[in-house]
Each structure stands twice: as C-alpha cells, then as structure tokens.
Amino acid sequence: MDRPAMASVFRMRHAPATVSGVRSTGQGQADPIIRVRSLGEAIRFVAHAFPQYDISAVAIIAGDPSIPRLGGPEAQALWREYGEGLTQE
C-alpha cells in the first residue's frame, strides 16, 4: 500500500467498518465476533490481534465503497504509520 492510499484510508478512519475472517487460535474456542464502530478501530484490532487470533484471512470492509478491502498486511502497515491517530478525532 503506497503513501497516498494510506493517507486516503487515514482520512476515512471514522467511516463505519466491519471485520471478518478472524479465527481463534485457542483449541476448542469459538471464532470471535468482532464489533468495531469505525475503520480506525478495525485497523487497531487487527494490528493487535496476533497471537490470540489468526488473521491470515482477515478482511476489513469499510462502509465507504471508495476504500478498498484491507487485509492483515495493510492493517499492520497503517498501524505502523499512524498508530493511535487512527482512533482519535
């Protein structure tokens, strides 16, 4: 993900979002239901999910169709670049 794309996602950090494809790594544990309010919260969750969760198939989908689906590597890169700024006003 290049810097202009990252900046675009950052500007849209308050857009509604959903997280899917997260799996529990604990034996016998049910897969989690992730509830986030915004794209920034979704990115924070995915960035901090390992090792408790398997995020190899994760998908962050924002309510705004101009934002592409984000996977684990994109979420990690965005978190490294912007950190807590993704969840602040």
N, C-alpha and C positions, 0 to 999 in steps of 0.2 A: 504494500500500500504506500503510495507516494505522499509527500507532504501536503499537496493541495487536497487530495482526497481525505487525508487525516484531518485537515483544518475544516473541511466541509462537515465531517462527522462531528467534530467538536462543536461547531456552531449549532448543530441539531441535537445536542446532548439531552435536551429536555423533551424530545419527541417521545411519545409512548412507544414501548418496545416489548417484545416477548423473547424468552429464551427457551429453546428446545434442544433435545439431543444430549442432555446431561444424564450420565449414568452414575449410580452409586458404586464405589469401589469396595464397600463392605460386603462380606459374604452374607447372603440372606436378607440384605436390606433392600427395601423398595427404592425404585428410582425416584428422585425428588421432583416435586412440583415447585418450579421457581416462579416467584411472584416479584416482579420489579415494576416500578412506575415509569421509569424513563430509560432512554438509551444509555445514558451515563451510568445508571445503576446496573444495567445489564452488563456493561463492559467491566465494571468493578467486580461484579460477581464472578464472571468468567476468569478474570485476571487472578482472582484469589481462590478459585475452586480446587486446584490441584494441591495436595494429593487426595483430598477427601472425595473428589468426584473425577470421573473420566469424562473429559471434554473433547475427545477426539472427533466426535460427531456433532459438536455444538453448533447451533445456528442462532444468531441474534437477528431478529427481524424487527425493523422499526416501522411505526405507523405511517411514515412518510415514504412513498414509493421511490423517491429520488435517492434514498440511502440504500446502497447495496446490502445484501445479506452479509453478515460478518461471521467469521469463524474464529476459532481459538487463536490462531497466529495474529489475526488482525486486532482482536481484543487486547492481546498482550502488547502489541506494538503501540496501540493507542494509549494504554495504561502507562507504559514507559514514557511516552511523550508528554502526556497531560496529567496523569495521576489524579489526585482528588479534585482537580479542577473540573473533571468530567461530571462530578456530582454537586458542584456548587453553583450558585446563581450567577 
